[in-house]
């Protein structure tokens, strides 16, 4: 992960961003927040659209990213204030001296509402998990919860995960690659599972490897920003949790906002499996992913969840 500020600023300079809500008071605290155009990464977009940030006295700029690792690079390079990542990604970055920490829960997971599936071509040669031995699977990032959960899911289903190659690419490119046969399968998040329509089918739920219900991702910031902006982050947390409660109970409305931002056809994703959102955070929420990462030796040894948290007191 390249953490040079010049590289990060150059990367962000090429990206469009969603401007802060109009009419924001000059007294409002300014916070730069990352998001992704996926159902598990668009919470800040809903907060902006519904006015929850402005209500909390925040002047928020939203910056689009393709994954959590680029958000970490941006926060470390002081080009972004807040991003989201899973527990393993946080532990890995902090273990390498990146001064960041989690302060709130983001996307949550339930096996009854799983927004991520390992998908194969509907009419392709892959019929069962065991057919994936020795194959290549598309993944949004080569480290973190998706890749770790996939490895564990393969092993649980009788496939030696060390025989499988993981290939990183963005969600929108995954289903076409699977249909072409470039990839045997891909771990795809909504809305892109449903948007792929009948061209793919879900083979399994890799995130079940961590448990049937857990907090999957966490909002993080730099320790320096937390030290100087604790009040703004407390207000941001309050706004995000208000957004979570709204999104968990207004799924039709939140879907419309997402597909408009992502320029998707609403008729092709209507009825898709929706993400859930955390409305609280305790350090122990990091444990399911940390424990599995240690088991798979993606972390050198046990990590105390509290070491990954920044205090907002």
Secondary structure, 3 states (H helix, E strand, C coil): CCCCHHHHHHHHHCCCEECCCCCCCCCCEEEEEEECCCCCCCHHHHHHHHCHHHHCCEEEEEEECCCHHHHHHHHHCCCCCEEEECHHHHHHHHHCCCCEEEEEECEEEEHHHCCEEEEEECCCCCCCHHHHCCCEEEECCCCCHHHHHHHHHHHHCCCCHHHCEEEECCHHHHHHHHHHCCCCEEEEECCHHHHCHHHEEEEECHHHHHCCEEECCEEEEEHHHHHHCHHHHHHHHHHHHHHHHHHHHCHHHHHHHHHHHHCCCHHHHCCCCCCEECCCCCHHHHHHHHHHHHHCCCCCCCCCHHHHECCCC
